[in-house]
């Protein structure tokens, strides 16, 4: 069953671009009817959601660890390098869940407080929304490993209905994401007058909705944020979460033309000691970090991630 038009339009217009740009494909002519194309994009949207949640929660955990000198528990660091360098749909979800569990156990202030209710119920058991995500992971794995092999139209109809039901439950549970603005800081200018404190004017691209004609904004702040970074902005509090190097904006990467296109790219594992694979949210294809103008910076930030979550000291449970 198709989602109601009003809810569909709300998601496509108001969700973060990495999710909305994937979900909108379900209303294209090629994906309207149950079949391999629709199932493919249902599962791709589920994976885009898992990637996004993994990015947000891992970056929250990184900032918390760096700010307060806390070491991640073994539940996070066990096999981190293997899972991080060969990242999958299931690994993104696991890292998102374990990052958030640690932050909750530490009673840390969450950038997105509503995230806790998505992953856990009041008894710290898995919430109904994240259980729907787990079912999408299982469905994807069953198909990938041919434990479930659709053959005819009825098979696809059943699988598409199952995938859509779980996807709808997930998206309903993530409605709170529309309160936050995924943004790219393209430029920062300083306005300083005599006897006045400086004002930092930030030029933002708002990465909201399915269109890549990103709306611009100009916001003054008393303190500078990190430039050339994708991050989440809370319009109410002004708080900002930098998502580098796991979600990045690139103007010269991907597949078009001759390997260059503008898009938002997810970290997608390592292809070598200094070569991270990045995959586009919509049309930029994929590229290796070594071809980015920010290659050295991305390598440095990814190394910091691995050091933080694989350090021997981090293997010990926190007090």
C-alpha positions, 0 to 999 in steps of 0.5 A: 500500500502506498503512503498517504500523499500528505505524509509522503509530501511531508517526508520528501519536503522536510526530511534530511536530503540523504533520506528524502532523495532516496525515498522519493524514488518510490513514487517514480513510474518505475517503482510504483508497482510491486517488483524488483525496482520497488523492493530495491529502492525500499531497501535502499531507503532503509539503508540510507536511514541506517547510514544517517542514524549511524553518522549522527550517533557516532559523531555525537559519541565522538564529540562527547568522548573528546569533550569529556575525556570519556573512553567508549565501552567494549560494546562499541570498540569490539571489532570496531575497525573491521565493522567500520572499514567494511561498513554494511546496512547492519553495521551502521544500525549496530553502531548507531544503537551502541553509540546511543546506548553508551551516551544514555548510560553516561547520561550525556546530553543528546544533540537529538534527545528524541533519538533515545525514544526511537532506539529504546523504550522506557525499559531500555529495550529496543523500541518498536521503530528500531525493531522495524529497522531490524526487520528491514536489515533481515529482509535485505540480508535474506534476499542478498544471501538468497534465503528469500528469492522472489520468483513471481509477481506474488512473491514481490507483492508480499515482500514489497508490502512487508518492506513498505510496512516496516519503512512506514513505521521507521519514518513515522518514528523519525518524524522528529528529524524535521525539527533539525536542519541538515546544512553545509557551511560554505563560507564564514565572514567576520564582521568586526567593529571597533569596541564591538565583539566580532560577529561571524556570518555563516553561509549555509546550504540547507540540505533538506528535502529531495531536491539538490537545488539547496536553499541558501541562508545567512546566519550571524553567530557570536562564535564560528562553526567549522567551515566546509562541513556538513552538520545538523543545526538545531534552529531553536538552541543554535546547537550544531553537530559536525558530521565530518568525515562521515557525511560530506559535501563535495563539489568535484567528486563522483561520476559526472562529468569525467568523475566530477559531480556535486552531491552529498556523500556517505562514508562507505568503508576503506579501500586502502590505508589512505583511501576511504570509499564515499557513496553519493546520496543521489547522483554523484556515484562514488569516489575515493577520498584521495581524489578529494580536495580535502584528502589530507583532512579526511584521512586525518579525521577518519584516523581519529575516529578509528583511534578513538574507538579502537584504543586499548584504553577504550576497551575498558568499561567506563566507571 
